[in-house]
């Protein structure tokens, strides 16, 4: 149970003669919480493995304390006819349990057993049934051990399963899935198995075994035997590991007794697939076999992902999805029950948020709206949640970017219903989310926020990404950002760190020596022409600065997913910390800051990094010093403004080294991080919602350096 608030009232004494559960009538406003999907409870796990229990080895065992919820609900209230369990008529034994108030399965809407329940099938990629139920599990395990790729229907969609010990199989999966480098997650049978492959702290162990059972990013062990294939997480010292979270996963892992890749069944960039037809049509050439069942999934969801920073043990949400969404409890917001707001979120790592009857609902991670399939999932999720809650918004909040799919979708809905639309700048939305999550909206102290990420449309039409704001008197004021530099090639720069390095080095005398070999002769001329003609959008992106440094250190010229270069740079810096600790005499690279203009000058720091590279300094030390310098920059800005309360949001703060260094170096300050939400763009919709529910309608400002934007945009 989760207690959202408590209230005490004195009432007149009454006498009752019986106890009954009344049938839901389905009328009225749905002032109910939508429960997330729940991990199998210990009682069901014991019955699953009890050879004398009638549900022994039944892959869909549940009770009132566990099992699917959000993924199978078609409408509220949560009654069996309103779920995809409706077609399964309970046998007499299950019905008796359901009707008996003393039974653990009293009124359990997902109650079923081998006699009356869900049918499991193993089918070929050509849709031929090969085995059913227990036999299907045994044969699926055998197929995986032989090097085959099996798509398995889980709680929120299909997972692709493959032998994590077999390098040939892993490479085959990468080739078929068009995923050249991004790390794969692993599933292992239990916690003791996880300890064979990763170093696990008590906090990490607790998270792995929690009711949510997310993927936890752990430090990999070099002495693991047998070894995980290096291609599972190429170039990384970490592994994403999860434990079985459904009885089906549990039974399969009992058969396998080894680690398997467990990655979303999709083509990279598209959402997780949830139907047999989708798997066979779209991934028939990716998987060799399909382990599926006949209970439909209404709401697809990826697995949630978290990590803990190594030094301070800070909990960092990387992706909030299965078992965490869509509920969010925050009694301190005190939102009036008559406020009805729909917040549309951002473009990347999209979510939507709803304020309804005083409750807040934040959807699961929905993905990047650049793909048609993800946009359709995004729109259907809005329709599904509004239908479940019988929700009609009074207003809609969107990102201020004029071309975001989420912005256009929000404005279209508002126009069709004649509703007011509020626009909120991307980084301000991050800050509002952070403030609300840390209960700082009514604070008397000014809060200095650092909102660092890859991209966001700014008030001055530049692409922001290294913003500092001061929250005071219920408003945010921009106080610092990196000096604008040209964003050459637009979104392409996020996948080619060499372009950011080219832009940031500008006219540096060592530019050709360090970078020219990374470009063809034609590319070199084209990018120089773009740079000289100032034919590029200005940006203050911290993400692109990380990319540039990673490129200069030889870590990545091109990447296969955004953030890959920054991950490699963090890994290199951690290598230095593990070997040397955090030096007390470390000297930061010279980032300048002018409180008058708010500009952070990056050129002195870039020049110093180039000097260190040319002088043969240890690349790991340079990577560490870069991270260290950013924390000292934060301290410099805080001292300049005389503020002691500092907040951090944006995707850059998924970087565990930055989090740990901030806690180590900024010990005299009060620091605020996200706790239940991810620092990345998943929290944008929540920030938009908070802004609107606090009665705000507009928050922007024309920055004093607007003339620079106009000049660079010519």
N, C-alpha and C positions, 0 to 999 in steps of 0.2 A: 504494500500500500504506500501511497505517497500523499502526505498531508499538505494541502496547498494553503490552508488558513484555518484558524480555529475561532470559535465564537461561543460565548456562554450566555444563555437566556433562562430566566425563571418562567416556568409554565405551570399551569394548573394540573394537579394530579389526575390521571385517568386510569381506568381499569380495563384490561383487555382479556378476552377469553380464548383467543387463538392467535396463530401466526400464519400469514399467507404471503406468497409472492404473487402480486397481481399481474395480469397480462398487460404488456405495453399496448397503448392504443395508437402510437405513431403520430399523434396530432400535436400541434403546438410547436413552439420554438425549441430547437434542440440545444438546451443549455447543459450539454454533456461534454465530458472529455473524450477524445478519441484515443484509445489505448494503443500503444505501440505493440509490435510483435514481441513475445516473451520467450526466453530460453527455456528449454525443458527443465522442470523442477526436479529436485532430488527424489521425491516420492515416485514420480513417473519413471525416472531413470532406474530406480530399484525394481519397479514392476517390469520394465523393458527387459531387464537382465535376469528376471526370476523365471526359471523354467516351469514353475508350477502356477504362474499367473496367466490368466486367459489373454492378456495383452503382451505376453512374452514375444519379443522380436517384431512387434507391430510398429511399423515405421512412422505412424502418425498418432501415437499415444499422446493425450493431453489431459488436463483437468482444469478446474477453475483458476489455478495458479500459474498456468503456462500455456504456451501455444500461440498460434497466429491470431492477430486481431486486425490491425490496420490494413494488412495486405489482403484480407478476405472480406472486409465489410463493404456491402453495396449501398446501405443506407442505415441511418440510426432510427430507433435504438438498436443496440447490439443484441439482437435476437437471431436465432438460427435461420429463420426464413429470410433475414436481411443479410445473409452471408453466402459465400459460395459453398457452405456446408448444407444448404437447403436441399439439394438433390439426394442427400444421403439420409435415408430413413433409419432411425435407431432400431436395433433389435430389442427384444424384450429385456435382456440383461442391461443394456445401456439405458433403456427407458426407465427401468427401476432405479438405477443410480441417479439418473437425472431428476426423478420425482422425489427422492428421499432427502429431507433437510439435513440429516446427519452425515450424508455421504460427501466425500471430497469432490464428487462430480455433480453435486446438486446444482441444477440450473446451468451446467456447463454447455455452452452453445456449440462447442467443437467435439462433443463426446461421440466416440465411435470405437470400433474394435475390428478385429480380423473378419468377423462375421458380416458386419453391416457397413464397413468403412471404405476407405480410399484404396484404390487399386494401383499398385506400383508395377511399371513395365520397363523392361530394357528393350529398346528398339534399335534397329540399324539406321544409318543415316538415310536409308531409302524407305524408312517407315515400316519395316517388317518386325513384328513382335518376336523377340528371341527368348524371353523369360518373364516371369511375373513374381511379385512380392519377394519373399526371402531369397529365392533362386536368382532373381534379378540383381539383388545386392551382391550376392556371391560372384555372379558372372561379371558384373561391372568391375568389381575389385580385381578379378583375374585379367580383364581387358586392360586395366590401368597398369598392372604389373608387367604386362607384355609390351608396354610402350604405346598403347592407344590413348587417344584423347576422348574423354567422356563428358558430355554435357549433362549436368544433373539439375533438375528442378528443385530449388530450395524454397525458402520462405518468400523472398522478394523477387525471385527471378532465377534464371539458370546460371550455374557456375560451370566453367570449363575446368575439368580435373585432369591432371597429368602427373606422371612420376617425376618428382622433384629431384630424384637421385640420378636420373638418366639424361645426360647432356644432349644426346641426339633427339630425344623427345621434346626437351625444352626448346631447342632450336627449331624444331618442326612447328611447335606451337607459336613461336615468335613469327615465323615466316607466314603461317596461315592467318594469324590474327593481325598482321601488319603492325607489330609492336616490337621494333628493333631493340629498344634499350630500357624502357620503363620497367622497374622491378615488379615481379609477380609476388602476390601474397601466397602464403603457405597455410595449409591446415594440417595439424598434427593430432594424434589420438588423445593426448591428455597433457597435463602440465609437466609431468616427468619427462615426456618425450620432447616437449618444448625446451626444457633445460639442457638437453643433449646438443641442441643447435644454437642456443643463444644464452647470453648472460642475462639473468632476470632478477630484478630487484623485488622486494616485497610489494611495493606499489604496483609494479608491472604485473606481478603474479595475481594480485587482487583484481586488476582490470581484466586480465585474461579469463579469469574464472567468474567474473561478475555476471549478473543476469543479462546484461546486454551483449556480452562476449564479442567485443569488437576485434578487428585486426589491431594488434599492438606492434609498433615498430621497435625492434629490439637490437641490441648490439650482438652481431653474430660471433660464434665461437670458431676459432681457426682449427681447433683440435677435434671437431665433430667427426664421428665415424659411424656409418658411412657418410661421406661429405655431400652436402647439398651441391648440385651442379652450379658452377660459377655463373652460368648464364641466367640463373634465376634472378639475381640482382647484380648485374655486371657493373663493376666499378664502385660498389658500395660496401660499407662495413656493417650494414644493418640488414635485418630480415623482417618483413611484416608477417606475423604469425597469428593465427586464431585457432581456437578450439571448436569442436563440434557444438552447434547451438540448436540443432533439432534432433529428434530421434533417428531420422533418416541419415543425417551426417554421422551420428554416433555409431549406428550399425555398420555403415560403410567403413568408417575408420577402424572399427574393431576387426573387420575382415582384413584391411590393408596392413595395419600396424606399421606404418611408415609415413613420412611426410609427403604430401601431394601439393602441387600447385592448385590453388583454388581462386581463379580469377573470373571476373564478370564475363558472361557469355555475350559478347558483342564484337563488332569490328571497332577498333580503337577510334574514339571520338563520338560514337553513337551510344544511346542508352542501353542498359541491360535488357535482355530479351526475356519474355515471360510466358510465351505460348509455344506449344509444340510446332504450330505452323510457322512461326517466326524462325525457330531454330532450324527446322528442316529447309525452309526457303532461303534463309540468309546465311546460315552457318553450316549447311550440309557439307561443304567442302572444308570446314574447319574441324569439326568433331567427327569421330569415327562411329560413336555410339551415343545414344541418348537414354538416360535414366529418368523417367518421368512418371507422372501420376495424373489422376483425373479430378483433382481439386483445383479450380481455377484461381489465378492470382489477379486481384483487382488492381492493386497499386504496386507497381514494380519499385524495388529499392535496392541500392547497392549496399554492401557491407560498410559499417562505420569503421573509421580508422583513427587511432590516437597514438601519441608518443609521450614520453617523459624525458625532460632534459636531464642529461647525465649527472650534472653537478648538484643542482638544486632540487631535482625531482619534480619540476613543474609540469603539470598536466597540460598537454597541448592537443586540442582536437584538430585533426587533419581533415576529417570528413564526418559529418553528422548525418546519419541515415538510419539504416535498420536498427530497430529496438530503442532508438532515441527519439525519433520523429513519430507523429507531428506535434506532440504536446510540449509546452514550455510553461513552467510555473514561475510566476514572479509577482508575488503579492505586493511587493513594495511599490510597484508602478501605480497602483490604485487607479486603474482605468475605469471610468464610469460604464455601467452595464449598457447604457444606450449608445455607446460609441461603436460604430461598425466601420472598420477601415480595412481595405485590401492594399497590401504593399507588394509591388511587382518585382523587387530585387534588381539584380544586375544582369550582365550578359554571360560572364564566365562564372562557373560554380554557382549556378542560379538556384534560388529558392523563392518561395512566396510566403508571406506572413499574413495572418488574419487576426483581427481583434473582434471578438464576438461574445456578447453577454459577459464582459469582464474577463474572459479567458483569452490567452494568446496561443495561436497555433502556428508553428513554423514548419513548413514542409521539409521533407527529406531533401538531401542533395539531388539536384535534377540534371546537372551537367552544364556544358557550354552550349549556348543557343545558336552557335554557328552552324550546327547541322539541323537539317529538316526534321529528322526523327526526334531529336532532343527538344526542339521547339514544340512538336506535337505532344510529347510527354508533358512538357511544361504547361501547355494550354489545357490538356486533359486533367492534370492535377488540380489546377484552379477550378475547373468545372466539378470535379469529384468532391473536393473539400467544401465548396460552396453548396453543393447539393446535399452532402451529408449533414451539414450544419443548418440547412435551410437559411442560408446567409445571404443577405442583400446589403452590399456596402453602401455607406453614406458618402464615402469619398475614396479616391484612389491615389496612391503615392507612387511616383516613378523616379527613375534616375534622370538626371538632367541631360544625359547624352541624347542628342536628337535622333540617333540612328540605332540605338539599342532595340533589339526585338522586344525586350520586356517593356521598354518605354512605349513603343508603338502599340503593343497589345493592351497596355493599361489605358492609353488614350482612346483606343478604339472602344474598349468596354465603357469608359466614361462617356464617350459621345453617344453610344447607343442607349445608355440609361440616363443621360442628361445629368451626370454627376460631376462635381468639382474635382480637378486634378491638381495635386501638389507635386512640384519637382524639387528634388533634393540632390545636391552635388554628392558625388560618389564617396569621397573621402570624409565628408561631413557625416554621411550616413554611417560609415565605419565608426566614427567617434561617438555618435549618438548611441549606437549599439553597445559600445564599450562602457559608456557612462551608465546606461540603464542596467546592464548586467552586473555592474559593481555598485549599484544603488547610490550613484553620485549625482543624480539629477537635482536633488534639493540641497546639495552641499553648500556650505558657506565659503569654502575655499575655492580659489581658482584652480582649474586642472589644466595642465599642459599635456596635450596629446600628440603622439608621434604616429602618423598613419602612413606606413611605407608599403608600397606594393609595385606592381608592374605598370598598371594603366588605370586611368579614370579621367573622364572629361571634366576640365576645370572651369571655373567661373569666367575665365578670360579666353576660353576656347583652346587653351593649351592642353596637352596630355600630362596630367599631374601624376605624382607617384612617390613624393618624399615630403609629405606635408606635415607641418606642425600647426596645431590650433590651440588657442586658449579658450576654455569654456568658462564663461563668467556671466552671471545674471541671465541664465537660460539661453545664451547665444554662443556661437563659436566664431572666433576671429583667427584668420590665417596669419601666422607669425614667422614661418620659415619654410624654405624649400630649396632644393638644389638649383643652382643657376641653370637656366634653360640651355639645352643642347639639341641639335637637330635629330629628329627621329627619322632617319633615312629608311625608305622602303616600307614604312608603316608597320602593319602587324607582322610582316616578314622578319623584322628585327628580333622579335621574341624567340624565333627559332634559329636565328643566326647571330650568336654573340659577336662574331667578327665584325658585324655591321655597327654594333654599339661601340666596340673598341675603335673602329675607324672614325666614328663621329666624335668620340670623346678625345681622341688624340689630336684631331683637327690639324693644326699646323706644327705639331711637335716634331722636332728634328729627327727623332728616332722612329717616327711613324713607319717609314718605308722599311727600315731594317727589321722591325718587329712584325709587321702585318702584310707586306706586299706578297709574300709567298702564299698567303691564305686566299688570295684572289687571282682570277685569271687577268690577263692584261686588259681585256675588254671591260671586265667588272671594275678594275682599278680606275680606269678612265671615267666610267659612268658615275661611280660614287663620288669621285673628285668633282665632276661636273655638277652633280646634285648639291654637293657641299658648297662649292663656290657660288652657285646661283642661288644659294639659300632656299632651294626648292624642297623644303622639308618642314614637317610640323614640329614646333618646339615641344620639348618634354622635360619634365623634372623627375623622370622615373627612377626610383631606387632599384627596381628590378633590373633595368637595363644597365645600371652601374655595376651591379653584381655580375651580370653577363660579361661586361667589358673586362673586368678584372680576371674573371675565369678564363677568358680568351687569351689575355696577355700572359697568363701563367701556363698556357698550353693545355688547358683542361678540355676545352671544347670550342671549335669554330662554328659547328652547326649542331643542333640538338633535335631530338625527335619529339620532345614535349616541353612546354613552357615550364621553366623552373629547374630544368635538368642541370644547367650550368651552375646555378646557385647551390644546388644540392652537392655537386662535385666540389665546389669551392668550400662549402661548410665541412665536407668530409676531410679535405686536405688540411683545413685549419684544426680540426679535431685531432688529426694525427700529430700535429705539433704539440697540442695541449697534453695529449696522453704521454708523450715522450719528455716534455719539459715542464708541465704544469703551466700556470698563468704567471709569467714573470712579473715581479714587482717593479722592475725598472723598464718595462716596455715603453717605447716611445711611439706615440700615435703619428700617423700620417697627417699632414697639416691641412685639414679642412678649415676654411675661414668662414666666419659668420658675421653679418652686419645686422644688428637689431633694427637699424634705421630702414633698410630696404627689405629685410627678411631673407636675403639671398645667402645661400651656402655656396661658397666657391669651392669647386671640386678640382680645378686644374692644378693647384699646388700639390694636392694629394696624388693625383694621377701621375704628375711628373716625378714625385718621390718614389712611387711604385715602379715606374719605368727605370729610374736610376738603380733601384735595388735589383731589378731583373738583369740589367746590363752589367751590374757588378757581381753577378753570380750568387746572390743571396738565396738561401734555402727557400724554395717556393712555398713550403708549408709554413714557414715563419712569416712570409709575406701575406699569405692567406689569413693567418691568425691576426697579424697586425692590422689588416684591413678591417676585420670584425671589431677588434679592440678600438680602432680609431672611430668607428661609428658610435660606440658607446661613449667615448670621450666627447664626441660631437654633441650627443644628447646632453651630457653634463654641461658643456659649454653654453648651449641654448638655455638650459634650465637656470644656470647661474646668471646669465644675461637678463632673464626676466624675473629672477628672484622667487622662483616657484619651487615647491617641494613635493607636489603631488603630480605624478607622471603616469600617463596611460599609454598603452601600446596596442595598435590594431593594424590590420593589413596583412597580406600573405607573407611578407618578409619576416614577420614575427612567428611564423611556423619554424623558423631557424632556431634550433635549440641552443646553439652556441651564443647567439645574440641574447636570448633569454637568460642564460646562465651568467654571462658576463655582465648584463645589466644588474642582476641581483648581487653579484660580487663587487662591482665597482660603484654602484649607486646605492650603497647601503644606508646612506643618510637621507634617502628619499623614500616616500611612500609610493610604491609601484602597483599599477593595476593592469592585469592581463585578463583576457577572456578565460572563463572557467568551463562553461558548458557549451559555448558556441565556438566555432572555428574562427581564428583571426582573419581568414581569407574572405572572399566575396560572398560566401554563404551567409554572413551576418548582415549583409546590406539590407535585405528586406526587413529584418528586425529593426535596424536603425531607422529605416524609413517609417516603419509603423510607430515607433516610439516618438519620433519627431511630430508626426501627424496627431497622435493621441494626446500629446501635450499642448495641442491647440496651435501649433506653428503652421504657417502657410508658405513662408519663403525665407531662405537664408542663403545669401550669396553676397559677394563684394567684388568690386573691380580692383584688382591688385595694382599697386603703384608702378609695377614694371610692365604694364600693358603695352607700352610703346615697343618693348623688346619683342613681344609676341607678334605685333603688327609688322615689325621690321623683318622678323624671321619668316613670316608667312608670305611675304611678297614673292 
